[in-house]
Amino acid sequence: MGSPNYLFIKKNVKLISTILIFFTLSGCSLFGSSGGEGSPEDYEMGDETNIPLASQNGALQDVYFSYDSSALTDSAKQTLKKNAQWLSKNSFKSVVVEGHCDERGTADYNLALGERRAKSASDYLRSLGVQSNKMSIVSYGSEIPLDPSHNEAAYAKNRRAHLALGK
């Protein structure tokens, strides 16, 4: 227990733990810092390579939501109409509607909001004739941001329902 290697490791573990705690606590001050205004159309969109189920062919487009909302905007409805047309022409495909949020709010709240967003999008697709058995929903809350930055441009990109082609 008193060996030099043991003491070296023990000191380094304490140092690393202290650094991690510092960064974790300093990141908390970023939450809730903005009013949530703006639309993703106002910003350049990022790529979707960090989204687990993202379709790489670009056939289906994401829809975006206002801050703390799961209500579909007119723009979102137009996008979903185009998605529904594509899905009806490709009826052999299934789709996963993923609900996403920006980082503000608790994990539980964001998971619930992400689920409401996914459900809102899938309900609208269903009303346009997309078969229920071809759709499923999942909420990622704020866990998989399209843009990991901590600013309004990123928040606007992350408030979305992503339509991923199923397997």
BELCORCOR-V208793 format. One record per residue. N is the residue number from 0. SS is DSSP state (H for helix, E for strand, C for the rest). D_FIRST is the distance of its C-alpha to the first C-alpha in Angstrom with 2 decimals. Layout:
n=N ss=SS d_first=D_FIRST
n=N ss=SS d_first=D_FIRST
This chain:
n=0 ss=C d_first=0.00
n=1 ss=C d_first=3.78
n=2 ss=C d_first=5.58
n=3 ss=H d_first=8.72
n=4 ss=H d_first=9.06
n=5 ss=H d_first=6.33
n=6 ss=H d_first=7.98
n=7 ss=H d_first=11.26
n=8 ss=H d_first=11.21
n=9 ss=H d_first=10.41
n=10 ss=H d_first=13.27
n=11 ss=H d_first=15.53
n=12 ss=H d_first=15.34
n=13 ss=H d_first=16.36
n=14 ss=H d_first=19.06
n=15 ss=H d_first=20.44
n=16 ss=H d_first=20.58
n=17 ss=H d_first=22.44
n=18 ss=H d_first=24.83
n=19 ss=H d_first=25.62
n=20 ss=H d_first=26.37
n=21 ss=H d_first=28.59
n=22 ss=H d_first=30.56
n=23 ss=H d_first=30.97
n=24 ss=H d_first=32.34
n=25 ss=H d_first=34.51
n=26 ss=H d_first=36.09
n=27 ss=H d_first=37.26
n=28 ss=C d_first=39.81
n=29 ss=C d_first=41.71
n=30 ss=C d_first=42.82
n=31 ss=C d_first=46.30
n=32 ss=C d_first=47.26
n=33 ss=C d_first=50.47
n=34 ss=C d_first=53.53
n=35 ss=C d_first=53.53
n=36 ss=C d_first=56.88
n=37 ss=C d_first=57.88
n=38 ss=C d_first=58.43
n=39 ss=H d_first=56.76
n=40 ss=H d_first=60.15
n=41 ss=H d_first=59.71
n=42 ss=C d_first=56.73
n=43 ss=C d_first=56.09
n=44 ss=C d_first=54.34
n=45 ss=C d_first=51.08
n=46 ss=C d_first=50.42
n=47 ss=C d_first=49.21
n=48 ss=C d_first=46.77
n=49 ss=C d_first=43.85
n=50 ss=C d_first=45.69
n=51 ss=C d_first=44.75
n=52 ss=C d_first=48.28
n=53 ss=C d_first=50.28
n=54 ss=C d_first=53.45
n=55 ss=C d_first=53.75
n=56 ss=C d_first=57.53
n=57 ss=C d_first=58.32
n=58 ss=C d_first=60.93
n=59 ss=C d_first=59.73
n=60 ss=C d_first=59.12
n=61 ss=C d_first=56.75
n=62 ss=E d_first=58.23
n=63 ss=E d_first=56.98
n=64 ss=C d_first=56.86
n=65 ss=C d_first=57.22
n=66 ss=C d_first=54.40
n=67 ss=C d_first=53.47
n=68 ss=C d_first=56.27
n=69 ss=C d_first=56.94
n=70 ss=C d_first=60.67
n=71 ss=C d_first=62.13
n=72 ss=C d_first=63.87
n=73 ss=H d_first=67.14
n=74 ss=H d_first=65.30
n=75 ss=H d_first=62.78
n=76 ss=H d_first=65.71
n=77 ss=H d_first=67.41
n=78 ss=H d_first=64.28
n=79 ss=H d_first=63.89
n=80 ss=H d_first=67.57
n=81 ss=H d_first=66.98
n=82 ss=H d_first=63.92
n=83 ss=H d_first=66.00
n=84 ss=H d_first=68.74
n=85 ss=H d_first=66.32
n=86 ss=H d_first=64.79
n=87 ss=H d_first=68.29
n=88 ss=H d_first=69.22
n=89 ss=C d_first=66.00
n=90 ss=C d_first=66.05
n=91 ss=C d_first=64.01
n=92 ss=C d_first=60.96
n=93 ss=C d_first=58.65
n=94 ss=E d_first=56.83
n=95 ss=E d_first=53.66
n=96 ss=E d_first=54.16
n=97 ss=E d_first=50.85
n=98 ss=E d_first=50.60
n=99 ss=E d_first=48.57
n=100 ss=C d_first=48.01
n=101 ss=C d_first=46.88
n=102 ss=C d_first=43.54
n=103 ss=C d_first=45.00
n=104 ss=C d_first=44.66
n=105 ss=C d_first=42.06
n=106 ss=H d_first=40.85
n=107 ss=H d_first=42.89
n=108 ss=H d_first=45.96
n=109 ss=H d_first=45.83
n=110 ss=H d_first=45.49
n=111 ss=H d_first=48.55
n=112 ss=H d_first=50.46
n=113 ss=H d_first=49.67
n=114 ss=H d_first=51.01
n=115 ss=H d_first=54.17
n=116 ss=H d_first=54.69
n=117 ss=H d_first=54.36
n=118 ss=H d_first=56.68
n=119 ss=H d_first=59.18
n=120 ss=H d_first=59.39
n=121 ss=H d_first=59.64
n=122 ss=H d_first=62.26
n=123 ss=H d_first=64.34
n=124 ss=H d_first=64.06
n=125 ss=H d_first=65.19
n=126 ss=H d_first=68.15
n=127 ss=C d_first=69.08
n=128 ss=C d_first=69.22
n=129 ss=C d_first=65.81
n=130 ss=C d_first=65.15
n=131 ss=H d_first=62.45
n=132 ss=H d_first=61.23
n=133 ss=H d_first=60.52
n=134 ss=E d_first=58.17
n=135 ss=E d_first=54.82
n=136 ss=E d_first=52.81
n=137 ss=E d_first=49.16
n=138 ss=E d_first=47.52
n=139 ss=E d_first=44.65
n=140 ss=E d_first=44.93
n=141 ss=C d_first=43.35
n=142 ss=C d_first=40.63
n=143 ss=C d_first=42.49
n=144 ss=C d_first=44.31
n=145 ss=C d_first=46.96
n=146 ss=C d_first=46.24
n=147 ss=C d_first=42.76
n=148 ss=C d_first=44.13
n=149 ss=C d_first=44.28
n=150 ss=C d_first=47.99
n=151 ss=H d_first=51.27
n=152 ss=H d_first=52.12
n=153 ss=H d_first=48.97
n=154 ss=H d_first=49.45
n=155 ss=H d_first=53.00
n=156 ss=H d_first=51.91
n=157 ss=H d_first=49.28
n=158 ss=C d_first=51.68
n=159 ss=E d_first=53.18
n=160 ss=E d_first=54.01
n=161 ss=E d_first=53.28
n=162 ss=E d_first=55.37
n=163 ss=E d_first=53.61
n=164 ss=E d_first=55.45
n=165 ss=C d_first=54.13
n=166 ss=C d_first=53.64
